[in-house]
Amino acid sequence: MAAPVRRSGLQQDVINLYRACFRAARQKPIANRSHFYTFIRQQFRQHTLKRNDFATIEYMLRKGRKQLETYSSPSIQDVHV
């Protein structure tokens, strides 16, 4: 059995945000969930950052958390990609 992967705190923060986004998308109407899934993937793949660019990663995490808070609102029913 392989040893568990060791991740830095920032790496774990990014993974946790990614998972939280998908959990929030599961609260949306079934017909629109695929739009949210596509949107989430695009947002995370949009930027190619170096692993040691800590300031930018932290900025993107803050921005992502704000977006998550906005899109988690029950009034937001769909996103257009």
DASULBEL-V619490 format. One record per pair of residues at least 4 apart in sequence whose ideal C-beta (glycine too) atoms are under 7 Angstrom apart, sorted by the first residue. I is the first residue (numbers start at 1). GAP is how many residues later the second one is. D is the distance in Angstrom with one decimal. If there is no record, write none. Layout:
# DASULBEL-V619490
i gap d
I GAP D
I GAP D
This chain:
# DASULBEL-V619490
i gap d
7 4 4.0
7 5 5.0
9 4 6.3
10 4 6.5
10 44 6.7
10 47 5.5
11 4 6.5
12 4 6.1
13 4 6.4
13 48 5.7
14 4 6.4
14 47 6.7
15 4 6.4
16 4 6.2
17 4 6.4
17 44 6.2
17 47 5.2
17 48 6.6
17 51 6.9
18 4 6.9
18 26 6.1
19 4 6.3
20 4 6.4
20 48 6.1
21 4 6.5
21 19 4.6
21 47 5.6
22 4 6.9
22 18 6.4
24 44 6.1
24 47 6.6
24 48 4.5
25 8 5.7
25 11 3.8
25 12 6.0
25 15 6.5
26 7 6.9
28 4 5.2
28 5 5.5
28 8 5.6
28 49 6.6
29 48 6.1
32 4 6.5
32 45 6.2
32 46 4.3
33 4 6.2
34 4 6.3
35 4 6.2
35 43 5.7
35 44 5.3
35 45 6.9
35 46 6.2
36 4 6.2
36 43 5.9
37 4 6.5
38 4 6.3
38 43 5.0
39 4 6.4
39 40 4.6
39 42 5.3
40 4 6.5
41 4 6.0
42 4 6.0
42 39 6.4
47 13 6.4
49 4 5.1
49 7 5.6
49 8 5.9
53 4 6.0
54 4 6.1
55 4 6.4
56 4 6.2
57 4 6.4
58 4 6.6
59 4 6.3
60 4 6.0
61 4 6.4
62 4 6.6
63 4 6.5
64 4 6.2
65 4 6.5
66 4 6.5
67 4 6.0
68 4 5.9
71 5 5.3
71 8 6.9
